[in-house]
Amino acid sequence: MKYELIREIFNKCSGNQMRDVFVSEVECENTDDYVRQFLVGGDKSMEKSVDGNGALIYDLIIDGLHQRLAFTAAD
């Protein structure tokens, strides 16, 4: 299945609300498996949710760095 993927990496610096945002199109059978490739590091966690538009949202914390991956089905 094809998805539009928006990957946000949140800035840890206090007072800086900027974030890195990457937009791409990915093709995968299982989004959980796709996201696991980002879970590299010592201390890590993953939380999955679905927003009101049906997008799959993954919030990752990897060694204190917060990333959000949002998958929306591509037409």
KOLGU-4560 file (N, C-alpha, C; in nm, 3 decimals, padded with zeros to 5 digits):
<recs>
<n_xx: 00.084 n_yy: -00.117 n_zz: 00.000 ca_xx: 00.000 ca_yy: 00.000 ca_zz: 00.000 c_xx: 00.089 c_yy: 00.125 c_zz: 00.000 mol: A seq: 1 type: MET>
<n_xx: 00.047 n_yy: 00.228 n_zz: -00.069 ca_xx: 00.122 ca_yy: 00.353 ca_zz: -00.076 c_xx: 00.068 c_yy: 00.452 c_zz: 00.027 mol: A seq: 2 type: LYS>
<n_xx: 00.162 n_yy: 00.523 n_zz: 00.091 ca_xx: 00.128 ca_yy: 00.623 ca_zz: 00.192 c_xx: 00.207 c_yy: 00.751 c_zz: 00.168 mol: A seq: 3 type: TYR>
<n_xx: 00.146 n_yy: 00.862 n_zz: 00.205 ca_xx: 00.223 ca_yy: 00.985 ca_zz: 00.222 c_xx: 00.273 c_yy: 00.983 c_zz: 00.366 mol: A seq: 4 type: GLU>
<n_xx: 00.401 n_yy: 01.003 n_zz: 00.384 ca_xx: 00.461 ca_yy: 01.001 ca_zz: 00.517 c_xx: 00.513 c_yy: 01.140 c_zz: 00.552 mol: A seq: 5 type: LEU>
<n_xx: 00.468 n_yy: 01.191 n_zz: 00.665 ca_xx: 00.521 ca_yy: 01.316 ca_zz: 00.718 c_xx: 00.596 c_yy: 01.280 c_zz: 00.846 mol: A seq: 6 type: ILE>
<n_xx: 00.727 n_yy: 01.307 n_zz: 00.844 ca_xx: 00.812 ca_yy: 01.277 ca_zz: 00.959 c_xx: 00.859 c_yy: 01.408 c_zz: 01.022 mol: A seq: 7 type: ARG>
<n_xx: 00.824 n_yy: 01.427 n_zz: 01.148 ca_xx: 00.862 ca_yy: 01.547 ca_zz: 01.221 c_xx: 00.962 c_yy: 01.509 c_zz: 01.330 mol: A seq: 8 type: GLU>
<n_xx: 01.069 n_yy: 01.586 n_zz: 01.339 ca_xx: 01.168 ca_yy: 01.567 ca_zz: 01.445 c_xx: 01.165 c_yy: 01.695 c_zz: 01.527 mol: A seq: 9 type: ILE>
<n_xx: 01.125 n_yy: 01.683 n_zz: 01.651 ca_xx: 01.105 ca_yy: 01.799 ca_zz: 01.737 c_xx: 01.238 c_yy: 01.844 c_zz: 01.797 mol: A seq: 10 type: PHE>
<n_xx: 01.258 n_yy: 01.975 n_zz: 01.805 ca_xx: 01.380 ca_yy: 02.033 ca_zz: 01.859 c_xx: 01.376 c_yy: 02.029 c_zz: 02.011 mol: A seq: 11 type: ASN>
<n_xx: 01.483 n_yy: 01.980 n_zz: 02.072 ca_xx: 01.489 ca_yy: 01.968 ca_zz: 02.218 c_xx: 01.535 c_yy: 02.096 c_zz: 02.287 mol: A seq: 12 type: LYS>
<n_xx: 01.585 n_yy: 02.192 n_zz: 02.211 ca_xx: 01.636 ca_yy: 02.315 ca_zz: 02.272 c_xx: 01.522 c_yy: 02.400 c_zz: 02.326 mol: A seq: 13 type: CYS>
<n_xx: 01.534 n_yy: 02.446 n_zz: 02.450 ca_xx: 01.428 ca_yy: 02.527 ca_zz: 02.509 c_xx: 01.417 c_yy: 02.660 c_zz: 02.435 mol: A seq: 14 type: SER>
<n_xx: 01.296 n_yy: 02.706 n_zz: 02.415 ca_xx: 01.271 ca_yy: 02.832 ca_zz: 02.347 c_xx: 01.273 c_yy: 02.822 c_zz: 02.196 mol: A seq: 15 type: GLY>
<n_xx: 01.310 n_yy: 02.707 n_zz: 02.141 ca_xx: 01.314 ca_yy: 02.689 ca_zz: 01.996 c_xx: 01.203 c_yy: 02.593 c_zz: 01.957 mol: A seq: 16 type: ASN>
<n_xx: 01.099 n_yy: 02.644 n_zz: 01.896 ca_xx: 00.983 ca_yy: 02.563 ca_zz: 01.860 c_xx: 00.991 c_yy: 02.507 c_zz: 01.718 mol: A seq: 17 type: GLN>
<n_xx: 01.103 n_yy: 02.530 n_zz: 01.650 ca_xx: 01.119 ca_yy: 02.479 ca_zz: 01.513 c_xx: 01.133 c_yy: 02.327 c_zz: 01.517 mol: A seq: 18 type: MET>
<n_xx: 01.098 n_yy: 02.263 n_zz: 01.408 ca_xx: 01.116 ca_yy: 02.120 ca_zz: 01.395 c_xx: 01.155 c_yy: 02.089 c_zz: 01.252 mol: A seq: 19 type: ARG>
<n_xx: 01.221 n_yy: 01.979 n_zz: 01.232 ca_xx: 01.253 ca_yy: 01.933 ca_zz: 01.098 c_xx: 01.134 c_yy: 01.853 c_zz: 01.049 mol: A seq: 20 type: ASP>
<n_xx: 01.092 n_yy: 01.880 n_zz: 00.925 ca_xx: 00.978 ca_yy: 01.810 ca_zz: 00.868 c_xx: 01.019 c_yy: 01.754 c_zz: 00.732 mol: A seq: 21 type: VAL>
<n_xx: 00.994 n_yy: 01.625 n_zz: 00.713 ca_xx: 01.026 ca_yy: 01.558 ca_zz: 00.588 c_xx: 00.898 c_yy: 01.495 c_zz: 00.535 mol: A seq: 22 type: PHE>
<n_xx: 00.870 n_yy: 01.515 n_zz: 00.407 ca_xx: 00.751 ca_yy: 01.458 ca_zz: 00.343 c_xx: 00.799 c_yy: 01.366 c_zz: 00.232 mol: A seq: 23 type: VAL>
<n_xx: 00.744 n_yy: 01.245 n_zz: 00.230 ca_xx: 00.782 ca_yy: 01.149 ca_zz: 00.127 c_xx: 00.666 c_yy: 01.055 c_zz: 00.099 mol: A seq: 24 type: SER>
<n_xx: 00.679 n_yy: 00.978 n_zz: -00.006 ca_xx: 00.581 ca_yy: 00.874 ca_zz: -00.037 c_xx: 00.651 c_yy: 00.741 c_zz: -00.016 mol: A seq: 25 type: GLU>
<n_xx: 00.587 n_yy: 00.653 n_zz: 00.060 ca_xx: 00.644 ca_yy: 00.522 ca_zz: 00.088 c_xx: 00.544 c_yy: 00.414 c_zz: 00.050 mol: A seq: 26 type: VAL>
<n_xx: 00.597 n_yy: 00.298 n_zz: 00.020 ca_xx: 00.513 ca_yy: 00.183 ca_zz: -00.009 c_xx: 00.555 c_yy: 00.072 c_zz: 00.087 mol: A seq: 27 type: GLU>
<n_xx: 00.459 n_yy: 00.025 n_zz: 00.165 ca_xx: 00.488 ca_yy: -00.082 ca_zz: 00.261 c_xx: 00.359 c_yy: -00.160 c_zz: 00.288 mol: A seq: 28 type: CYS>
<n_xx: 00.377 n_yy: -00.283 n_zz: 00.333 ca_xx: 00.263 ca_yy: -00.368 ca_zz: 00.367 c_xx: 00.217 c_yy: -00.343 c_zz: 00.510 mol: A seq: 29 type: GLU>
<n_xx: 00.314 n_yy: -00.311 n_zz: 00.598 ca_xx: 00.283 ca_yy: -00.298 ca_zz: 00.740 c_xx: 00.355 c_yy: -00.176 c_zz: 00.795 mol: A seq: 30 type: ASN>
<n_xx: 00.280 n_yy: -00.075 n_zz: 00.837 ca_xx: 00.342 ca_yy: 00.049 ca_zz: 00.887 c_xx: 00.418 c_yy: 00.025 c_zz: 01.017 mol: A seq: 31 type: THR>
<n_xx: 00.372 n_yy: -00.068 n_zz: 01.101 ca_xx: 00.443 ca_yy: -00.099 ca_zz: 01.225 c_xx: 00.586 c_yy: -00.146 c_zz: 01.194 mol: A seq: 32 type: ASP>
<n_xx: 00.598 n_yy: -00.236 n_zz: 01.098 ca_xx: 00.730 ca_yy: -00.286 ca_zz: 01.059 c_xx: 00.815 c_yy: -00.173 c_zz: 01.000 mol: A seq: 33 type: ASP>
<n_xx: 00.755 n_yy: -00.087 n_zz: 00.920 ca_xx: 00.828 ca_yy: 00.024 ca_zz: 00.860 c_xx: 00.884 c_yy: 00.117 c_zz: 00.968 mol: A seq: 34 type: TYR>
<n_xx: 00.803 n_yy: 00.147 n_zz: 01.069 ca_xx: 00.843 ca_yy: 00.240 ca_zz: 01.175 c_xx: 00.955 c_yy: 00.181 c_zz: 01.261 mol: A seq: 35 type: VAL>
<n_xx: 00.957 n_yy: 00.050 n_zz: 01.277 ca_xx: 01.058 ca_yy: -00.013 ca_zz: 01.363 c_xx: 01.200 c_yy: 00.015 c_zz: 01.314 mol: A seq: 36 type: ARG>
<n_xx: 01.218 n_yy: 00.046 n_zz: 01.186 ca_xx: 01.352 ca_yy: 00.077 ca_zz: 01.136 c_xx: 01.408 c_yy: 00.206 c_zz: 01.198 mol: A seq: 37 type: GLN>
<n_xx: 01.321 n_yy: 00.292 n_zz: 01.249 ca_xx: 01.363 ca_yy: 00.417 ca_zz: 01.313 c_xx: 01.399 c_yy: 00.396 c_zz: 01.460 mol: A seq: 38 type: PHE>
<n_xx: 01.360 n_yy: 00.284 n_zz: 01.517 ca_xx: 01.381 ca_yy: 00.258 ca_zz: 01.660 c_xx: 01.521 c_yy: 00.204 c_zz: 01.685 mol: A seq: 39 type: LEU>
<n_xx: 01.621 n_yy: 00.288 n_zz: 01.663 ca_xx: 01.760 ca_yy: 00.252 ca_zz: 01.684 c_xx: 01.813 c_yy: 00.339 c_zz: 01.797 mol: A seq: 40 type: VAL>
<n_xx: 01.871 n_yy: 00.277 n_zz: 01.895 ca_xx: 01.924 ca_yy: 00.352 ca_zz: 02.008 c_xx: 01.901 c_yy: 00.276 c_zz: 02.137 mol: A seq: 41 type: GLY>
<n_xx: 01.939 n_yy: 00.337 n_zz: 02.245 ca_xx: 01.928 ca_yy: 00.270 ca_zz: 02.375 c_xx: 01.788 c_yy: 00.275 c_zz: 02.431 mol: A seq: 42 type: GLY>
<n_xx: 01.744 n_yy: 00.391 n_zz: 02.475 ca_xx: 01.614 ca_yy: 00.409 ca_zz: 02.539 c_xx: 01.513 c_yy: 00.450 c_zz: 02.434 mol: A seq: 43 type: ASP>
<n_xx: 01.411 n_yy: 00.368 n_zz: 02.410 ca_xx: 01.315 ca_yy: 00.398 ca_zz: 02.303 c_xx: 01.175 c_yy: 00.354 c_zz: 02.341 mol: A seq: 44 type: LYS>
<n_xx: 01.078 n_yy: 00.429 n_zz: 02.287 ca_xx: 00.938 ca_yy: 00.393 ca_zz: 02.305 c_xx: 00.860 c_yy: 00.432 c_zz: 02.180 mol: A seq: 45 type: SER>
<n_xx: 00.746 n_yy: 00.365 n_zz: 02.158 ca_xx: 00.662 ca_yy: 00.392 ca_zz: 02.042 c_xx: 00.517 c_yy: 00.390 c_zz: 02.087 mol: A seq: 46 type: MET>
<n_xx: 00.443 n_yy: 00.492 n_zz: 02.046 ca_xx: 00.300 ca_yy: 00.498 ca_zz: 02.074 c_xx: 00.228 c_yy: 00.521 c_zz: 01.941 mol: A seq: 47 type: GLU>
<n_xx: 00.126 n_yy: 00.441 n_zz: 01.914 ca_xx: 00.052 ca_yy: 00.449 ca_zz: 01.788 c_xx: -00.090 c_yy: 00.496 c_zz: 01.815 mol: A seq: 48 type: LYS>
<n_xx: -00.141 n_yy: 00.584 n_zz: 01.726 ca_xx: -00.279 ca_yy: 00.630 ca_zz: 01.736 c_xx: -00.332 c_yy: 00.657 c_zz: 01.596 mol: A seq: 49 type: SER>
<n_xx: -00.461 n_yy: 00.683 n_zz: 01.588 ca_xx: -00.526 ca_yy: 00.716 ca_zz: 01.461 c_xx: -00.596 c_yy: 00.849 c_zz: 01.480 mol: A seq: 50 type: VAL>
<n_xx: -00.568 n_yy: 00.945 n_zz: 01.389 ca_xx: -00.633 ca_yy: 01.076 ca_zz: 01.404 c_xx: -00.772 c_yy: 01.074 c_zz: 01.341 mol: A seq: 51 type: ASP>
<n_xx: -00.844 n_yy: 01.183 n_zz: 01.350 ca_xx: -00.982 ca_yy: 01.192 ca_zz: 01.302 c_xx: -00.998 c_yy: 01.172 c_zz: 01.153 mol: A seq: 52 type: GLY>
<n_xx: -00.889 n_yy: 01.190 n_zz: 01.077 ca_xx: -00.894 ca_yy: 01.171 ca_zz: 00.932 c_xx: -00.850 c_yy: 01.032 c_zz: 00.889 mol: A seq: 53 type: ASN>
<n_xx: -00.818 n_yy: 00.947 n_zz: 00.986 ca_xx: -00.777 ca_yy: 00.811 ca_zz: 00.956 c_xx: -00.628 c_yy: 00.793 c_zz: 00.937 mol: A seq: 54 type: GLY>
<n_xx: -00.549 n_yy: 00.897 n_zz: 00.956 ca_xx: -00.403 ca_yy: 00.885 ca_zz: 00.943 c_xx: -00.348 c_yy: 00.808 c_zz: 01.062 mol: A seq: 55 type: ALA>
<n_xx: -00.249 n_yy: 00.724 n_zz: 01.037 ca_xx: -00.180 ca_yy: 00.650 ca_zz: 01.142 c_xx: -00.068 c_yy: 00.738 c_zz: 01.195 mol: A seq: 56 type: LEU>
<n_xx: -00.068 n_yy: 00.762 n_zz: 01.326 ca_xx: 00.030 ca_yy: 00.850 ca_zz: 01.389 c_xx: 00.117 c_yy: 00.767 c_zz: 01.483 mol: A seq: 57 type: ILE>
<n_xx: 00.247 n_yy: 00.778 n_zz: 01.467 ca_xx: 00.343 ca_yy: 00.711 ca_zz: 01.554 c_xx: 00.426 c_yy: 00.818 c_zz: 01.624 mol: A seq: 58 type: TYR>
<n_xx: 00.425 n_yy: 00.817 n_zz: 01.756 ca_xx: 00.511 ca_yy: 00.905 ca_zz: 01.834 c_xx: 00.624 c_yy: 00.819 c_zz: 01.889 mol: A seq: 59 type: ASP>
<n_xx: 00.745 n_yy: 00.855 n_zz: 01.851 ca_xx: 00.864 ca_yy: 00.782 ca_zz: 01.892 c_xx: 00.948 c_yy: 00.869 c_zz: 01.984 mol: A seq: 60 type: LEU>
<n_xx: 00.998 n_yy: 00.811 n_zz: 02.090 ca_xx: 01.096 ca_yy: 00.876 ca_zz: 02.176 c_xx: 01.219 c_yy: 00.786 c_zz: 02.171 mol: A seq: 61 type: ILE>
<n_xx: 01.329 n_yy: 00.839 n_zz: 02.116 ca_xx: 01.451 ca_yy: 00.762 ca_zz: 02.102 c_xx: 01.563 c_yy: 00.839 c_zz: 02.168 mol: A seq: 62 type: ILE>
<n_xx: 01.614 n_yy: 00.786 n_zz: 02.279 ca_xx: 01.718 ca_yy: 00.853 ca_zz: 02.357 c_xx: 01.681 c_yy: 00.999 c_zz: 02.384 mol: A seq: 63 type: ASP>
<n_xx: 01.555 n_yy: 01.024 n_zz: 02.419 ca_xx: 01.507 ca_yy: 01.157 ca_zz: 02.456 c_xx: 01.465 c_yy: 01.244 c_zz: 02.339 mol: A seq: 64 type: GLY>
<n_xx: 01.484 n_yy: 01.200 n_zz: 02.216 ca_xx: 01.446 ca_yy: 01.278 ca_zz: 02.098 c_xx: 01.308 c_yy: 01.234 c_zz: 02.050 mol: A seq: 65 type: LEU>
<n_xx: 01.214 n_yy: 01.330 n_zz: 02.038 ca_xx: 01.076 ca_yy: 01.301 ca_zz: 01.997 c_xx: 01.064 c_yy: 01.314 c_zz: 01.845 mol: A seq: 66 type: HIS>
<n_xx: 01.012 n_yy: 01.208 n_zz: 01.784 ca_xx: 00.980 ca_yy: 01.209 ca_zz: 01.641 c_xx: 00.835 c_yy: 01.166 c_zz: 01.625 mol: A seq: 67 type: GLN>
<n_xx: 00.770 n_yy: 01.222 n_zz: 01.525 ca_xx: 00.632 ca_yy: 01.183 ca_zz: 01.492 c_xx: 00.627 c_yy: 01.145 c_zz: 01.345 mol: A seq: 68 type: ARG>
<n_xx: 00.571 n_yy: 01.029 n_zz: 01.316 ca_xx: 00.553 ca_yy: 00.983 ca_zz: 01.179 c_xx: 00.403 c_yy: 00.970 c_zz: 01.155 mol: A seq: 69 type: LEU>
<n_xx: 00.354 n_yy: 01.035 n_zz: 01.051 ca_xx: 00.212 ca_yy: 01.031 ca_zz: 01.017 c_xx: 00.195 c_yy: 00.970 c_zz: 00.878 mol: A seq: 70 type: ALA>
<n_xx: 00.122 n_yy: 00.860 n_zz: 00.870 ca_xx: 00.098 ca_yy: 00.790 ca_zz: 00.744 c_xx: -00.046 c_yy: 00.817 c_zz: 00.699 mol: A seq: 71 type: PHE>
<n_xx: -00.060 n_yy: 00.870 n_zz: 00.579 ca_xx: -00.193 ca_yy: 00.891 ca_zz: 00.519 c_xx: -00.196 c_yy: 00.810 c_zz: 00.390 mol: A seq: 72 type: THR>
<n_xx: -00.302 n_yy: 00.733 n_zz: 00.371 ca_xx: -00.313 ca_yy: 00.651 ca_zz: 00.250 c_xx: -00.312 c_yy: 00.739 c_zz: 00.127 mol: A seq: 73 type: ALA>
<n_xx: -00.227 n_yy: 00.705 n_zz: 00.029 ca_xx: -00.218 ca_yy: 00.779 ca_zz: -00.096 c_xx: -00.321 c_yy: 00.724 c_zz: -00.193 mol: A seq: 74 type: ALA>
<n_xx: -00.377 n_yy: 00.811 n_zz: -00.274 ca_xx: -00.479 ca_yy: 00.767 ca_zz: -00.370 c_xx: -00.418 c_yy: 00.699 c_zz: -00.489 mol: A seq: 75 type: ASP>
</recs>
